[in-house]
Amino acid sequence: MRGISHFSATLALLAVPAVCGAQSASKSAADVDPCALVTKQEAAAAVGEAVADGKSTIVDTKSSPAMQGGGSCVFDSPSTAHYLKVNMYRYTPQIAAAYRSRCAKKETVPGISDVACWYDSKHTELQLIKGVTSLALQLSRRGDPAEALKTVAKAAASRLP
């Protein structure tokens, strides 16, 4: 599924009432294009076949005080339905802490960022948070996606400010 992950959507909905009076997060990375976090070559390696250039979508977060910026990038295979999608959101510190806590209760993946976890046991989506920025990387490919997702997530996390 290429949509926003259930976890990210739930946090976004829960975040609005939780941030009344909250301090805002630094906006220094709010304008980061999610496609700048993964190279076309890294996306192709993760998908296991050639991919088109990433298609970026920036999310209008003005209506959500809990979010400081966000967007997604999709690298589609031109010959199959396989893809890599990177969803990125910047939250207020309070919401980022809730995200970090919830992720820490799932199956975690050490060594990628502050905290990283699998969305579910299928290992087709890896979620992480670094500072106040969250990434959810979704991968559709032949075979087990786990190692490919860990590799591309580590690269993406290293490019976050």
Secondary structure, 3 states (H helix, E strand, C coil): CCCCCHHHHHHHHHHHHHCCCCCCCCCCCCCCCHHHHCCHHHHHHHHCCCCCCCEEEECCCCCCCCEEEEEEEEEECCCCCCEEEEEEEEECHHHHHHHHHHHHCCCECCCCCCEEEECCCCCCEEEEEECCEEEEEEEECCCCCHHHHHHHHHHHHHCCC
